[in-house]
Each structure stands twice: as structure tokens, then as C-alpha cells.
Amino acid sequence: MSQVLAAVSPLVGLEEDLIGQRRRRGQGRRRNGIPDFSDDLQGNDYEALLEFEERQGAVVSRKLSRREIQRFPTKVFQGSSSGNGNTQCQICFCDYSDGEKLRILPCFHDYHVQCIDRWLKDNTTCPICRANLADGNAVAPPTSDL
């Protein structure tokens, strides 16, 4: 009998170790398989947030410089030759008047120069289609027609 107990006791210890490992491994999970984020929602783990920022990198939005904004071409509005039918600035919602200067973005949307320049100081996307204008791969409108 003592030999049987001696042979079984290491197995009992092994079983307890395996159960403990299973419990430790599954500590962050509930029975339904959904992770338990209750500790994360407390917001008390500042070190984890710092570690996350280090892994992800700081999120800083890049702004367009004045020089980059001025590289977008301009044209003078002439109502009679408005080929695209757009006669209103979609920022201020005022109708274009003959002789007004418009800036054309690479996505071919146009705006009053003052309106779009003010917009582009804080934003890097077209107000209408949200095309990323900070991306160097943006298609520029042809300058020969302007």
C-alpha cells in the first residue's frame, strides 16, 4: 500500500500543478470566454499606458506648412466658364463671384483661397471628400487648364 501511495503522490502533485497553471492562465477570462477587462477600465495602470505609447508611438497629427498650402494651384473664377458647375464654396457656403481667387486641391475640389487656407492650417484633409492632403502621393490637378 505504501508503494502505491509513493507512486501516486507525485502524480497528484503534478495534477495540482496543472490545475494551478490552468487557473493562472485563464485568470483574465470569464467562463463565457470573454476577457475580463475590469482592471483595465479602472485606468489605474499608468505604467501600462506608458508602455502602450512606447510600442505604438506618439500620435501627433502632422499639419501642412504655409509653403505646402501655397503649392496648391489657384484660378480666377469666371461664372460663364465654370466647367464643373460648382459655384459655391463648401466652407463658407457663399456663391463665387467673377474675379474671385479659388484654390484647387489635388482631389479637384475648389474653395475660396482665404477659406481653404484657414481650414488647412488646422486640417490636412479636403473638407468634402476627406482626401489626405499631407500625403505626398496625392494627385495634383493639371495646371495647364488654370
N, CA, C and O atoms as a GROMACS GRO file, in nm:
protein
  584
    1MET      N    1   0.082  -0.119   0.000
    1MET     CA    2   0.000   0.000   0.000
    1MET      C    3   0.087   0.126   0.000
    1MET      O    4   0.056   0.223  -0.068
    2SER      N    5   0.194   0.123   0.075
    2SER     CA    6   0.282   0.239   0.081
    2SER      C    7   0.350   0.262  -0.054
    2SER      O    8   0.381   0.375  -0.091
    3GLN      N    9   0.373   0.151  -0.126
    3GLN     CA   10   0.434   0.166  -0.259
    3GLN      C   11   0.336   0.233  -0.357
    3GLN      O   12   0.376   0.312  -0.442
    4VAL      N   13   0.209   0.201  -0.343
    4VAL     CA   14   0.107   0.261  -0.429
    4VAL      C   15   0.096   0.410  -0.400
    4VAL      O   16   0.090   0.491  -0.492
    5LEU      N   17   0.095   0.447  -0.273
    5LEU     CA   18   0.088   0.588  -0.235
    5LEU      C   19   0.213   0.663  -0.282
    5LEU      O   20   0.204   0.777  -0.327
    6ALA      N   21   0.328   0.598  -0.271
    6ALA     CA   22   0.452   0.661  -0.316
    6ALA      C   23   0.450   0.684  -0.466
    6ALA      O   24   0.503   0.784  -0.515
    7ALA      N   25   0.388   0.593  -0.541
    7ALA     CA   26   0.381   0.607  -0.686
    7ALA      C   27   0.276   0.709  -0.728
    7ALA      O   28   0.293   0.777  -0.829
    8VAL      N   29   0.168   0.722  -0.652
    8VAL     CA   30   0.058   0.811  -0.687
    8VAL      C   31   0.083   0.954  -0.642
    8VAL      O   32   0.039   1.047  -0.709
    9SER      N   33   0.151   0.976  -0.532
    9SER     CA   34   0.167   1.111  -0.478
    9SER      C   35   0.237   1.208  -0.575
    9SER      O   36   0.197   1.324  -0.580
   10PRO      N   37   0.338   1.167  -0.651
   10PRO     CA   38   0.393   1.261  -0.750
   10PRO      C   39   0.292   1.298  -0.858
   10PRO      O   40   0.292   1.410  -0.908
   11LEU      N   41   0.205   1.203  -0.893
   11LEU     CA   42   0.103   1.232  -0.994
   11LEU      C   43  -0.001   1.330  -0.940
   11LEU      O   44  -0.049   1.416  -1.015
   12VAL      N   45  -0.035   1.319  -0.813
   12VAL     CA   46  -0.130   1.412  -0.752
   12VAL      C   47  -0.070   1.552  -0.752
   12VAL      O   48  -0.139   1.650  -0.781
   13GLY      N   49   0.057   1.562  -0.719
   13GLY     CA   50   0.125   1.692  -0.721
   13GLY      C   51   0.128   1.750  -0.861
   13GLY      O   52   0.110   1.870  -0.879
   14LEU      N   53   0.152   1.665  -0.960
   14LEU     CA   54   0.154   1.709  -1.100
   14LEU      C   55   0.017   1.760  -1.142
   14LEU      O   56   0.005   1.861  -1.210
   15GLU      N   57  -0.088   1.687  -1.100
   15GLU     CA   58  -0.223   1.729  -1.134
   15GLU      C   59  -0.255   1.864  -1.070
   15GLU      O   60  -0.315   1.950  -1.135
   16GLU      N   61  -0.215   1.884  -0.947
   16GLU     CA   62  -0.239   2.012  -0.881
   16GLU      C   63  -0.164   2.124  -0.951
   16GLU      O   64  -0.215   2.235  -0.965
   17ASP      N   65  -0.041   2.095  -0.995
   17ASP     CA   66   0.036   2.195  -1.068
   17ASP      C   67  -0.033   2.233  -1.199
   17ASP      O   68  -0.041   2.351  -1.234
   18LEU      N   69  -0.084   2.132  -1.271
   18LEU     CA   70  -0.152   2.159  -1.398
   18LEU      C   71  -0.280   2.239  -1.377
   18LEU      O   72  -0.309   2.330  -1.455
   19ILE      N   73  -0.355   2.206  -1.274
   19ILE     CA   74  -0.478   2.280  -1.246
   19ILE      C   75  -0.444   2.424  -1.210
   19ILE      O   76  -0.511   2.517  -1.254
   20GLY      N   77  -0.340   2.442  -1.130
   20GLY     CA   78  -0.297   2.578  -1.094
   20GLY      C   79  -0.255   2.658  -1.215
   20GLY      O   80  -0.286   2.776  -1.226
   21GLN      N   81  -0.184   2.592  -1.308
   21GLN     CA   82  -0.142   2.662  -1.430
   21GLN      C   83  -0.262   2.701  -1.515
   21GLN      O   84  -0.267   2.810  -1.572
   22ARG      N   85  -0.359   2.610  -1.522
   22ARG     CA   86  -0.479   2.640  -1.599
   22ARG      C   87  -0.552   2.759  -1.538
   22ARG      O   88  -0.600   2.847  -1.610
   23ARG      N   89  -0.560   2.761  -1.408
   23ARG     CA   90  -0.629   2.872  -1.342
   23ARG      C   91  -0.553   3.002  -1.364
   23ARG      O   92  -0.614   3.105  -1.393
   24ARG      N   93  -0.422   2.998  -1.349
   24ARG     CA   94  -0.344   3.120  -1.368
   24ARG      C   95  -0.351   3.168  -1.513
   24ARG      O   96  -0.364   3.288  -1.538
   25ARG      N   97  -0.343   3.076  -1.606
   25ARG     CA   98  -0.350   3.112  -1.747
   25ARG      C   99  -0.486   3.173  -1.780
   25ARG      O  100  -0.493   3.266  -1.861
   26GLY      N  101  -0.590   3.124  -1.722
   26GLY     CA  102  -0.725   3.171  -1.753
   26GLY      C  103  -0.776   3.276  -1.659
   26GLY      O  104  -0.896   3.306  -1.660
   27GLN      N  105  -0.690   3.335  -1.576
   27GLN     CA  106  -0.737   3.432  -1.478
   27GLN      C  107  -0.806   3.551  -1.543
   27GLN      O  108  -0.904   3.602  -1.489
   28GLY      N  109  -0.757   3.594  -1.655
   28GLY     CA  110  -0.816   3.710  -1.720
   28GLY      C  111  -0.939   3.676  -1.801
   28GLY      O  112  -0.990   3.763  -1.872
   29ARG      N  113  -0.987   3.557  -1.795
   29ARG     CA  114  -1.103   3.517  -1.875
   29ARG      C  115  -1.218   3.475  -1.784
   29ARG      O  116  -1.199   3.423  -1.675
   30ARG      N  117  -1.334   3.499  -1.833
   30ARG     CA  118  -1.454   3.451  -1.764
   30ARG      C  119  -1.494   3.318  -1.824
   30ARG      O  120  -1.432   3.271  -1.920
   31ARG      N  121  -1.596   3.260  -1.771
   31ARG     CA  122  -1.640   3.129  -1.821
   31ARG      C  123  -1.692   3.136  -1.964
   31ARG      O  124  -1.683   3.037  -2.037
   32ASN      N  125  -1.746   3.249  -2.005
   32ASN     CA  126  -1.800   3.260  -2.140
   32ASN      C  127  -1.693   3.289  -2.244
   32ASN      O  128  -1.725   3.306  -2.362
   33GLY      N  129  -1.568   3.296  -2.204
   33GLY     CA  130  -1.458   3.316  -2.298
   33GLY      C  131  -1.428   3.461  -2.328
   33GLY      O  132  -1.335   3.490  -2.404
   34ILE      N  133  -1.505   3.553  -2.272
   34ILE     CA  134  -1.480   3.695  -2.295
   34ILE      C  135  -1.378   3.744  -2.193
   34ILE      O  136  -1.393   3.718  -2.073
   35PRO      N  137  -1.274   3.814  -2.238
   35PRO     CA  138  -1.172   3.862  -2.144
   35PRO      C  139  -1.233   3.954  -2.039
   35PRO      O  140  -1.327   4.028  -2.066
   36ASP      N  141  -1.178   3.949  -1.920
   36ASP     CA  142  -1.222   4.034  -1.810
   36ASP      C  143  -1.134   4.158  -1.808
   36ASP      O  144  -1.018   4.153  -1.767
   37PHE      N  145  -1.190   4.269  -1.853
   37PHE     CA  146  -1.114   4.393  -1.860
   37PHE      C  147  -1.146   4.486  -1.744
   37PHE      O  148  -1.112   4.604  -1.750
   38SER      N  149  -1.208   4.437  -1.640
   38SER     CA  150  -1.249   4.525  -1.531
   38SER      C  151  -1.132   4.599  -1.470
   38SER      O  152  -1.146   4.715  -1.431
   39ASP      N  153  -1.016   4.534  -1.460
   39ASP     CA  154  -0.899   4.604  -1.406
   39ASP      C  155  -0.853   4.713  -1.502
   39ASP      O  156  -0.810   4.820  -1.458
   40ASP      N  157  -0.860   4.687  -1.632
   40ASP     CA  158  -0.816   4.784  -1.731
   40ASP      C  159  -0.905   4.908  -1.733
   40ASP      O  160  -0.858   5.018  -1.759
   41LEU      N  161  -1.034   4.890  -1.705
   41LEU     CA  162  -1.127   5.001  -1.712
   41LEU      C  163  -1.111   5.099  -1.597
   41LEU      O  164  -1.165   5.210  -1.602
   42GLN      N  165  -1.040   5.060  -1.495
   42GLN     CA  166  -1.019   5.149  -1.381
   42GLN      C  167  -0.927   5.264  -1.416
   42GLN      O  168  -0.934   5.370  -1.354
   43GLY      N  169  -0.840   5.245  -1.514
   43GLY     CA  170  -0.748   5.349  -1.555
   43GLY      C  171  -0.637   5.374  -1.455
   43GLY      O  172  -0.576   5.481  -1.456
   44ASN      N  173  -0.611   5.277  -1.369
   44ASN     CA  174  -0.511   5.296  -1.265
   44ASN      C  175  -0.373   5.247  -1.305
   44ASN      O  176  -0.278   5.260  -1.228
   45ASP      N  177  -0.360   5.192  -1.423
   45ASP     CA  178  -0.232   5.134  -1.461
   45ASP      C  179  -0.157   5.229  -1.555
   45ASP      O  180  -0.153   5.208  -1.676
   46TYR      N  181  -0.100   5.331  -1.497
   46TYR     CA  182  -0.028   5.433  -1.573
   46TYR      C  183   0.092   5.374  -1.645
   46TYR      O  184   0.124   5.413  -1.757
   47GLU      N  185   0.159   5.280  -1.581
   47GLU     CA  186   0.275   5.216  -1.643
   47GLU      C  187   0.235   5.142  -1.770
   47GLU      O  188   0.309   5.145  -1.869
   48ALA      N  189   0.120   5.077  -1.769
   48ALA     CA  190   0.073   5.006  -1.888
   48ALA      C  191   0.044   5.104  -2.001
   48ALA      O  192   0.071   5.075  -2.118
   49LEU      N  193  -0.010   5.221  -1.968
   49LEU     CA  194  -0.036   5.322  -2.070
   49LEU      C  195   0.094   5.375  -2.130
   49LEU      O  196   0.103   5.395  -2.251
   50LEU      N  197   0.194   5.397  -2.046
   50LEU     CA  198   0.323   5.442  -2.096
   50LEU      C  199   0.387   5.338  -2.187
   50LEU      O  200   0.444   5.370  -2.291
   51GLU      N  201   0.376   5.212  -2.146
   51GLU     CA  202   0.431   5.103  -2.227
   51GLU      C  203   0.359   5.096  -2.362
   51GLU      O  204   0.422   5.075  -2.466
   52PHE      N  205   0.226   5.114  -2.360
   52PHE     CA  206   0.148   5.112  -2.483
   52PHE      C  207   0.193   5.225  -2.576
   52PHE      O  208   0.209   5.204  -2.697
   53GLU      N  209   0.213   5.344  -2.520
   53GLU     CA  210   0.256   5.457  -2.602
   53GLU      C  211   0.394   5.431  -2.664
   53GLU      O  212   0.418   5.468  -2.778
   54GLU      N  213   0.482   5.369  -2.587
   54GLU     CA  214   0.615   5.338  -2.639
   54GLU      C  215   0.607   5.241  -2.756
   54GLU      O  216   0.679   5.256  -2.855
   55ARG      N  217   0.518   5.141  -2.745
   55ARG     CA  218   0.504   5.044  -2.852
   55ARG      C  219   0.438   5.105  -2.975
   55ARG      O  220   0.479   5.077  -3.087
   56GLN      N  221   0.336   5.187  -2.955
   56GLN     CA  222   0.259   5.243  -3.065
   56GLN      C  223   0.324   5.368  -3.125
   56GLN      O  224   0.308   5.395  -3.243
   57GLY      N  225   0.395   5.441  -3.045
   57GLY     CA  226   0.448   5.570  -3.089
   57GLY      C  227   0.348   5.679  -3.057
   57GLY      O  228   0.227   5.654  -3.054
   58ALA      N  229   0.395   5.797  -3.034
   58ALA     CA  230   0.307   5.908  -3.000
   58ALA      C  231   0.224   5.947  -3.122
   58ALA      O  232   0.272   5.946  -3.235
   59VAL      N  233   0.099   5.980  -3.097
   59VAL     CA  234   0.009   6.020  -3.204
   59VAL      C  235   0.013   6.172  -3.214
   59VAL      O  236  -0.041   6.243  -3.128
   60VAL      N  237   0.076   6.220  -3.318
   60VAL     CA  238   0.086   6.364  -3.341
   60VAL      C  239   0.039   6.389  -3.483
   60VAL      O  240   0.094   6.335  -3.579
   61SER      N  241  -0.062   6.473  -3.494
   61SER     CA  242  -0.111   6.500  -3.629
   61SER      C  243  -0.017   6.598  -3.698
   61SER      O  244   0.021   6.700  -3.642
   62ARG      N  245   0.017   6.566  -3.820
   62ARG     CA  246   0.106   6.649  -3.898
   62ARG      C  247   0.023   6.757  -3.964
   62ARG      O  248  -0.083   6.729  -4.021
   63LYS      N  249   0.070   6.880  -3.958
   63LYS     CA  250  -0.002   6.990  -4.020
   63LYS      C  251   0.070   7.032  -4.147
   63LYS      O  252   0.189   7.006  -4.164
   64LEU      N  253  -0.003   7.096  -4.235
   64LEU     CA  254   0.056   7.146  -4.359
   64LEU      C  255   0.122   7.281  -4.332
   64LEU      O  256   0.066   7.366  -4.262
   65SER      N  257   0.239   7.301  -4.386
   65SER     CA  258   0.306   7.430  -4.372
   65SER      C  259   0.243   7.530  -4.469
   65SER      O  260   0.172   7.492  -4.561
   66ARG      N  261   0.271   7.656  -4.446
   66ARG     CA  262   0.219   7.761  -4.535
   66ARG      C  263   0.269   7.738  -4.678
   66ARG      O  264   0.195   7.758  -4.774
   67ARG      N  265   0.393   7.695  -4.689
   67ARG     CA  266   0.452   7.668  -4.822
   67ARG      C  267   0.378   7.554  -4.892
   67ARG      O  268   0.350   7.561  -5.011
   68GLU      N  269   0.346   7.447  -4.816
   68GLU     CA  270   0.272   7.334  -4.875
   68GLU      C  271   0.133   7.377  -4.920
   68GLU      O  272   0.085   7.334  -5.026
   69ILE      N  273   0.068   7.460  -4.840
   69ILE     CA  274  -0.066   7.508  -4.876
   69ILE      C  275  -0.060   7.592  -5.003
   69ILE      O  276  -0.145   7.579  -5.091
   70GLN      N  277   0.040   7.678  -5.012
   70GLN     CA  278   0.051   7.767  -5.128
   70GLN      C  279   0.091   7.694  -5.256
   70GLN      O  280   0.080   7.750  -5.365
   71ARG      N  281   0.137   7.572  -5.244
   71ARG     CA  282   0.170   7.493  -5.364
   71ARG      C  283   0.046   7.445  -5.438
   71ARG      O  284   0.053   7.412  -5.556
   72PHE      N  285  -0.068   7.442  -5.370
   72PHE     CA  286  -0.191   7.403  -5.440
   72PHE      C  287  -0.227   7.517  -5.535
   72PHE      O  288  -0.225   7.633  -5.496
   73PRO      N  289  -0.258   7.484  -5.660
   73PRO     CA  290  -0.282   7.589  -5.760
   73PRO      C  291  -0.408   7.670  -5.732
   73PRO      O  292  -0.498   7.628  -5.660
   74THR      N  293  -0.412   7.788  -5.792
   74THR     CA  294  -0.528   7.876  -5.781
   74THR      C  295  -0.579   7.907  -5.921
   74THR      O  296  -0.510   7.888  -6.020
   75LYS      N  297  -0.702   7.956  -5.925
   75LYS     CA  298  -0.760   8.003  -6.052
   75LYS      C  299  -0.854   8.118  -6.019
   75LYS      O  300  -0.899   8.132  -5.905
   76VAL      N  301  -0.882   8.197  -6.116
   76VAL     CA  302  -0.977   8.307  -6.101
   76VAL      C  303  -1.113   8.256  -6.150
   76VAL      O  304  -1.125   8.204  -6.261
   77PHE      N  305  -1.215   8.273  -6.066
   77PHE     CA  306  -1.348   8.224  -6.101
   77PHE      C  307  -1.410   8.314  -6.208
   77PHE      O  308  -1.409   8.437  -6.198
   78GLN      N  309  -1.463   8.250  -6.310
   78GLN     CA  310  -1.540   8.319  -6.415
   78GLN      C  311  -1.666   8.238  -6.434
   78GLN      O  312  -1.664   8.128  -6.489
   79GLY      N  313  -1.776   8.293  -6.391
   79GLY     CA  314  -1.904   8.221  -6.391
   79GLY      C  315  -1.941   8.162  -6.524
   79GLY      O  316  -1.997   8.052  -6.530
   80SER      N  317  -1.913   8.232  -6.632
   80SER     CA  318  -1.952   8.184  -6.764
   80SER      C  319  -1.872   8.062  -6.808
   80SER      O  320  -1.919   7.981  -6.888
   81SER      N  321  -1.749   8.048  -6.754
   81SER     CA  322  -1.665   7.935  -6.797
   81SER      C  323  -1.647   7.832  -6.687
   81SER      O  324  -1.552   7.753  -6.689
   82SER      N  325  -1.737   7.832  -6.591
   82SER     CA  326  -1.728   7.734  -6.482
   82SER      C  327  -1.766   7.598  -6.537
   82SER      O  328  -1.885   7.566  -6.549
   83GLY      N  329  -1.666   7.517  -6.570
   83GLY     CA  330  -1.688   7.389  -6.635
   83GLY      C  331  -1.748   7.282  -6.545
   83GLY      O  332  -1.824   7.198  -6.593
   84ASN      N  333  -1.715   7.284  -6.416
   84ASN     CA  334  -1.761   7.175  -6.330
   84ASN      C  335  -1.896   7.204  -6.265
   84ASN      O  336  -1.951   7.118  -6.197
   85GLY      N  337  -1.950   7.324  -6.284
   85GLY     CA  338  -2.082   7.355  -6.229
   85GLY      C  339  -2.079   7.392  -6.082
   85GLY      O  340  -2.183   7.429  -6.027
   86ASN      N  341  -1.965   7.384  -6.018
   86ASN     CA  342  -1.955   7.420  -5.877
   86ASN      C  343  -1.940   7.571  -5.866
   86ASN      O  344  -1.840   7.627  -5.909
   87THR      N  345  -2.039   7.636  -5.809
   87THR     CA  346  -2.036   7.783  -5.799
   87THR      C  347  -2.043   7.830  -5.655
   87THR      O  348  -2.070   7.948  -5.630
   88GLN      N  349  -2.020   7.740  -5.560
   88GLN     CA  350  -2.032   7.776  -5.419
   88GLN      C  351  -1.916   7.717  -5.340
   88GLN      O  352  -1.880   7.600  -5.359
   89CYS      N  353  -1.860   7.796  -5.250
   89CYS     CA  354  -1.756   7.748  -5.159
   89CYS      C  355  -1.822   7.662  -5.052
   89CYS      O  356  -1.916   7.707  -4.985
   90GLN      N  357  -1.776   7.541  -5.035
   90GLN     CA  358  -1.837   7.450  -4.940
   90GLN      C  359  -1.789   7.471  -4.796
   90GLN      O  360  -1.825   7.394  -4.707
   91ILE      N  361  -1.708   7.573  -4.774
   91ILE     CA  362  -1.666   7.608  -4.639
   91ILE      C  363  -1.753   7.721  -4.585
   91ILE      O  364  -1.810   7.710  -4.476
   92CYS      N  365  -1.765   7.830  -4.662
   92CYS     CA  366  -1.845   7.945  -4.616
   92CYS      C  367  -1.986   7.944  -4.675
   92CYS      O  368  -2.071   8.021  -4.632
   93PHE      N  369  -2.010   7.859  -4.773
   93PHE     CA  370  -2.139   7.845  -4.843
   93PHE      C  371  -2.182   7.972  -4.917
   93PHE      O  372  -2.301   7.993  -4.941
   94CYS      N  373  -2.085   8.055  -4.954
   94CYS     CA  374  -2.114   8.174  -5.036
   94CYS      C  375  -2.091   8.139  -5.182
   94CYS      O  376  -2.002   8.061  -5.216
   95ASP      N  377  -2.172   8.199  -5.268
   95ASP     CA  378  -2.153   8.179  -5.412
   95ASP      C  379  -2.026   8.250  -5.456
   95ASP      O  380  -1.991   8.356  -5.404
   96TYR      N  381  -1.958   8.189  -5.551
   96TYR     CA  382  -1.840   8.252  -5.608
   96TYR      C  383  -1.884   8.370  -5.695
   96TYR      O  384  -1.988   8.366  -5.760
   97SER      N  385  -1.803   8.474  -5.692
   97SER     CA  386  -1.826   8.591  -5.778
   97SER      C  387  -1.717   8.596  -5.883
   97SER      O  388  -1.605   8.550  -5.860
   98ASP      N  389  -1.750   8.652  -5.998
   98ASP     CA  390  -1.649   8.665  -6.104
   98ASP      C  391  -1.527   8.740  -6.050
   98ASP      O  392  -1.540   8.842  -5.983
   99GLY      N  393  -1.410   8.687  -6.081
   99GLY     CA  394  -1.285   8.750  -6.041
   99GLY      C  395  -1.230   8.702  -5.908
   99GLY      O  396  -1.118   8.737  -5.871
  100GLU      N  397  -1.308   8.622  -5.833
  100GLU     CA  398  -1.257   8.572  -5.704
  100GLU      C  399  -1.153   8.464  -5.727
  100GLU      O  400  -1.160   8.387  -5.822
  101LYS      N  401  -1.056   8.462  -5.638
  101LYS     CA  402  -0.947   8.364  -5.648
  101LYS      C  403  -0.985   8.238  -5.571
  101LYS      O  404  -1.024   8.244  -5.454
  102LEU      N  405  -0.975   8.123  -5.639
  102LEU     CA  406  -1.008   7.994  -5.579
  102LEU      C  407  -0.883   7.907  -5.574
  102LEU      O  408  -0.798   7.914  -5.664
  103ARG      N  409  -0.872   7.826  -5.470
  103ARG     CA  410  -0.762   7.730  -5.461
  103ARG      C  411  -0.819   7.592  -5.494
  103ARG      O  412  -0.926   7.555  -5.446
  104ILE      N  413  -0.745   7.518  -5.577
  104ILE     CA  414  -0.788   7.385  -5.620
  104ILE      C  415  -0.702   7.281  -5.551
  104ILE      O  416  -0.579   7.287  -5.557
  105LEU      N  417  -0.766   7.187  -5.487
  105LEU     CA  418  -0.694   7.080  -5.417
  105LEU      C  419  -0.667   6.964  -5.513
  105LEU      O  420  -0.728   6.957  -5.619
  106PRO      N  421  -0.576   6.873  -5.477
  106PRO     CA  422  -0.545   6.759  -5.564
  106PRO      C  423  -0.666   6.671  -5.597
  106PRO      O  424  -0.665   6.599  -5.697
  107CYS      N  425  -0.769   6.676  -5.512
  107CYS     CA  426  -0.890   6.598  -5.538
  107CYS      C  427  -0.986   6.672  -5.631
  107CYS      O  428  -1.097   6.625  -5.657
  108PHE      N  429  -0.944   6.790  -5.681
  108PHE     CA  430  -1.018   6.874  -5.775
  108PHE      C  431  -1.132   6.953  -5.712
  108PHE      O  432  -1.212   7.012  -5.785
  109HIS      N  433  -1.144   6.956  -5.580
  109HIS     CA  434  -1.242   7.044  -5.516
  109HIS      C  435  -1.181   7.182  -5.504
  109HIS      O  436  -1.061   7.196  -5.477
  110ASP      N  437  -1.264   7.285  -5.524
  110ASP     CA  438  -1.212   7.421  -5.514
  110ASP      C  439  -1.288   7.500  -5.407
  110ASP      O  440  -1.404   7.471  -5.376
  111TYR      N  441  -1.220   7.600  -5.352
  111TYR     CA  442  -1.272   7.682  -5.242
  111TYR      C  443  -1.215   7.822  -5.255
  111TYR      O  444  -1.117   7.844  -5.327
  112HIS      N  445  -1.276   7.919  -5.185
  112HIS     CA  446  -1.213   8.050  -5.173
  112HIS      C  447  -1.075   8.030  -5.113
  112HIS      O  448  -1.058   7.948  -5.022
  113VAL      N  449  -0.976   8.103  -5.162
  113VAL     CA  450  -0.840   8.089  -5.112
  113VAL      C  451  -0.836   8.113  -4.960
  113VAL      O  452  -0.773   8.036  -4.887
  114GLN      N  453  -0.902   8.219  -4.914
  114GLN     CA  454  -0.899   8.250  -4.770
  114GLN      C  455  -0.964   8.139  -4.688
  114GLN      O  456  -0.914   8.104  -4.581
  115CYS      N  457  -1.073   8.085  -4.736
  115CYS     CA  458  -1.145   7.980  -4.662
  115CYS      C  459  -1.062   7.853  -4.650
  115CYS      O  460  -1.046   7.799  -4.540
  116ILE      N  461  -1.009   7.806  -4.762
  116ILE     CA  462  -0.937   7.678  -4.759
  116ILE      C  463  -0.802   7.693  -4.690
  116ILE      O  464  -0.756   7.600  -4.624
  117ASP      N  465  -0.738   7.809  -4.705
  117ASP     CA  466  -0.610   7.828  -4.637
  117ASP      C  467  -0.630   7.826  -4.485
  117ASP      O  468  -0.548   7.768  -4.414
  118ARG      N  469  -0.735   7.887  -4.437
  118ARG     CA  470  -0.765   7.885  -4.294
  118ARG      C  471  -0.796   7.741  -4.249
  118ARG      O  472  -0.750   7.698  -4.143
  119TRP      N  473  -0.872   7.667  -4.329
  119TRP     CA  474  -0.905   7.528  -4.298
  119TRP      C  475  -0.778   7.442  -4.291
  119TRP      O  476  -0.762   7.361  -4.199
  120LEU      N  477  -0.689   7.461  -4.387
  120LEU     CA  478  -0.570   7.377  -4.397
  120LEU      C  479  -0.464   7.409  -4.291
  120LEU      O  480  -0.369   7.333  -4.274
  121LYS      N  481  -0.479   7.520  -4.221
  121LYS     CA  482  -0.387   7.548  -4.110
  121LYS      C  483  -0.408   7.448  -3.997
  121LYS      O  484  -0.314   7.416  -3.923
  122ASP      N  485  -0.531   7.398  -3.983
  122ASP     CA  486  -0.563   7.305  -3.874
  122ASP      C  487  -0.597   7.164  -3.920
  122ASP      O  488  -0.601   7.072  -3.839
  123ASN      N  489  -0.621   7.146  -4.049
  123ASN     CA  490  -0.663   7.015  -4.101
  123ASN      C  491  -0.576   6.976  -4.220
  123ASN      O  492  -0.520   7.063  -4.288
  124THR      N  493  -0.564   6.848  -4.244
  124THR     CA  494  -0.484   6.801  -4.358
  124THR      C  495  -0.568   6.725  -4.459
  124THR      O  496  -0.515   6.651  -4.542
  125THR      N  497  -0.699   6.743  -4.451
  125THR     CA  498  -0.788   6.672  -4.543
  125THR      C  499  -0.879   6.769  -4.615
  125THR      O  500  -0.903   6.881  -4.569
  126CYS      N  501  -0.929   6.726  -4.729
  126CYS     CA  502  -1.027   6.805  -4.803
  126CYS      C  503  -1.158   6.807  -4.723
  126CYS      O  504  -1.200   6.703  -4.673
  127PRO      N  505  -1.222   6.924  -4.709
  127PRO     CA  506  -1.347   6.930  -4.632
  127PRO      C  507  -1.460   6.846  -4.690
  127PRO      O  508  -1.550   6.805  -4.617
  128ILE      N  509  -1.457   6.820  -4.820
  128ILE     CA  510  -1.566   6.745  -4.883
  128ILE      C  511  -1.539   6.595  -4.882
  128ILE      O  512  -1.619   6.518  -4.828
  129CYS      N  513  -1.428   6.553  -4.940
  129CYS     CA  514  -1.404   6.409  -4.959
  129CYS      C  515  -1.306   6.350  -4.859
  129CYS      O  516  -1.284   6.228  -4.859
  130ARG      N  517  -1.247   6.432  -4.775
  130ARG     CA  518  -1.152   6.388  -4.672
  130ARG      C  519  -1.026   6.324  -4.729
  130ARG      O  520  -0.961   6.244  -4.663
  131ALA      N  521  -0.991   6.360  -4.853
  131ALA     CA  522  -0.865   6.312  -4.911
  131ALA      C  523  -0.750   6.368  -4.827
  131ALA      O  524  -0.752   6.485  -4.789
  132ASN      N  525  -0.652   6.284  -4.799
  132ASN     CA  526  -0.538   6.325  -4.717
  132ASN      C  527  -0.444   6.410  -4.803
  132ASN      O  528  -0.382   6.360  -4.897
  133LEU      N  529  -0.434   6.537  -4.770
  133LEU     CA  530  -0.352   6.629  -4.849
  133LEU      C  531  -0.208   6.632  -4.802
  133LEU      O  532  -0.122   6.685  -4.872
  134ALA      N  533  -0.180   6.575  -4.686
  134ALA     CA  534  -0.043   6.569  -4.635
  134ALA      C  535   0.033   6.455  -4.700
  134ALA      O  536   0.156   6.448  -4.691
  135ASP      N  537  -0.039   6.366  -4.766
  135ASP     CA  538   0.022   6.253  -4.834
  135ASP      C  539   0.086   6.302  -4.963
  135ASP      O  540   0.018   6.360  -5.048
  136GLY      N  541   0.213   6.278  -4.979
  136GLY     CA  542   0.283   6.323  -5.099
  136GLY      C  543   0.236   6.254  -5.225
  136GLY      O  544   0.271   6.297  -5.335
  137ASN      N  545   0.158   6.147  -5.212
  137ASN     CA  546   0.110   6.072  -5.328
  137ASN      C  547  -0.020   6.127  -5.384
  137ASN      O  548  -0.076   6.071  -5.479
  138ALA      N  549  -0.070   6.237  -5.326
  138ALA     CA  550  -0.196   6.293  -5.373
  138ALA      C  551  -0.180   6.340  -5.518
  138ALA      O  552  -0.076   6.394  -5.555
  139VAL      N  553  -0.282   6.321  -5.595
  139VAL     CA  554  -0.279   6.359  -5.737
  139VAL      C  555  -0.306   6.508  -5.747
  139VAL      O  556  -0.406   6.556  -5.693
  140ALA      N  557  -0.221   6.580  -5.813
  140ALA     CA  558  -0.240   6.724  -5.830
  140ALA      C  559  -0.320   6.751  -5.956
  140ALA      O  560  -0.303   6.681  -6.056
  141PRO      N  561  -0.407   6.852  -5.952
  141PRO     CA  562  -0.482   6.885  -6.073
  141PRO      C  563  -0.389   6.943  -6.178
  141PRO      O  564  -0.286   7.001  -6.144
  142PRO      N  565  -0.423   6.929  -6.304
  142PRO     CA  566  -0.337   6.983  -6.409
  142PRO      C  567  -0.333   7.135  -6.401
  142PRO      O  568  -0.437   7.199  -6.385
  143THR      N  569  -0.215   7.192  -6.412
  143THR     CA  570  -0.201   7.337  -6.401
  143THR      C  571  -0.216   7.408  -6.535
  143THR      O  572  -0.229   7.530  -6.537
  144SER      N  573  -0.214   7.336  -6.644
  144SER     CA  574  -0.223   7.399  -6.775
  144SER      C  575  -0.361   7.457  -6.803
  144SER      O  576  -0.374   7.553  -6.879
  145ASP      N  577  -0.466   7.400  -6.740
  145ASP     CA  578  -0.603   7.448  -6.762
  145ASP      C  579  -0.637   7.567  -6.675
  145ASP      O  580  -0.741   7.631  -6.694
  146LEU      N  581  -0.551   7.596  -6.579
  146LEU     CA  582  -0.584   7.701  -6.483
  146LEU      C  583  -0.543   7.831  -6.541
  146LEU      O  584  -0.561   7.935  -6.477
   0.00000   0.00000   0.00000
